[in-house]
């Protein structure tokens, strides 16, 4: 007998949409601030030849992408999707995150190569514009953090962490500009650009790897599959758990399917309700499709994947 808790899942999705509605305005404002700062940094970076500004501008581009993804996620969560898209459009967030990660890796590689070249033959980079624009970028990061700090949306929280990380890059730009002014050594800009490139790489790799894990439908890293199976096996009346699969649809939306074998006299509805509640309370899995079958049932062993 197959039972699908789709109604419970829809309730969770509606709650996600409601929590996201409150985050739309701060996300929109944070995106506008980030885009304006990005344009200023890239323009001044190109005009002055500052590698640190250009590298931090590339980092800002990823921030803008992250905030835009969060805004798209909370917007799409409240809209109906076409009937054939049974999982909605949530995977667009993952695909966009993968593209952002790969783009940022390419930018980091360019900045690293350019920095090595400039260290050997540094161009004449003025310190004052770098310092001023770096300070403007830092202020913009702090304002965006303030806007994103009060939202209850998980998507907004992810965008906030992106902006927080970029604030570190802005501090680097400010330090670089100050060092150029203090030492009259334009090569400091190249060293700061190199540091920002190195700072970007591990974050980009984590973003790419996290996206690939989801697209390959690996079990969520936060879950212990043995513990999940033990939770289901601990439900009164369950004799065996098999064909257990857990994967992530998008950020904080995990999906589970499993077969629960019970005795012939067991109340299957009670088993189903207890299993559902245990998955929510212990493992925060809100979308579970559970097939409850009697111990006389056969055929599952023929499934080889």
Secondary structure as the mmCIF struct_conf table of DSSP 4:
data_model
#
loop_
_struct_conf.conf_type_id
_struct_conf.id
_struct_conf.beg_label_comp_id
_struct_conf.beg_label_asym_id
_struct_conf.beg_label_seq_id
_struct_conf.end_label_comp_id
_struct_conf.end_label_asym_id
_struct_conf.end_label_seq_id
STRN STRN1 UNK A 2 UNK A 4
HELX_RH_AL_P HELX_RH_AL_P1 UNK A 6 UNK A 21
TURN_TY1_P TURN_TY1_P1 UNK A 22 UNK A 23
HELX_RH_AL_P HELX_RH_AL_P2 UNK A 24 UNK A 48
TURN_TY1_P TURN_TY1_P2 UNK A 49 UNK A 49
HELX_RH_AL_P HELX_RH_AL_P3 UNK A 51 UNK A 76
TURN_TY1_P TURN_TY1_P3 UNK A 77 UNK A 78
BEND BEND1 UNK A 79 UNK A 79
TURN_TY1_P TURN_TY1_P4 UNK A 83 UNK A 84
TURN_TY1_P TURN_TY1_P5 UNK A 86 UNK A 90
HELX_RH_AL_P HELX_RH_AL_P4 UNK A 91 UNK A 120
BEND BEND2 UNK A 121 UNK A 121
HELX_RH_AL_P HELX_RH_AL_P5 UNK A 127 UNK A 148
TURN_TY1_P TURN_TY1_P6 UNK A 149 UNK A 150
HELX_RH_AL_P HELX_RH_AL_P6 UNK A 154 UNK A 183
TURN_TY1_P TURN_TY1_P7 UNK A 186 UNK A 186
HELX_RH_AL_P HELX_RH_AL_P7 UNK A 187 UNK A 215
TURN_TY1_P TURN_TY1_P8 UNK A 216 UNK A 217
HELX_LH_PP_P HELX_LH_PP_P1 UNK A 218 UNK A 220
TURN_TY1_P TURN_TY1_P9 UNK A 221 UNK A 222
HELX_RH_AL_P HELX_RH_AL_P8 UNK A 225 UNK A 233
TURN_TY1_P TURN_TY1_P10 UNK A 234 UNK A 234
BEND BEND3 UNK A 235 UNK A 235
TURN_TY1_P TURN_TY1_P11 UNK A 236 UNK A 237
STRN STRN2 UNK A 238 UNK A 250
TURN_TY1_P TURN_TY1_P12 UNK A 251 UNK A 252
STRN STRN3 UNK A 253 UNK A 262
TURN_TY1_P TURN_TY1_P13 UNK A 264 UNK A 265
BEND BEND4 UNK A 266 UNK A 266
HELX_RH_AL_P HELX_RH_AL_P9 UNK A 268 UNK A 283
STRN STRN4 UNK A 287 UNK A 294
TURN_TY1_P TURN_TY1_P14 UNK A 295 UNK A 296
HELX_RH_3T_P HELX_RH_3T_P1 UNK A 300 UNK A 302
#
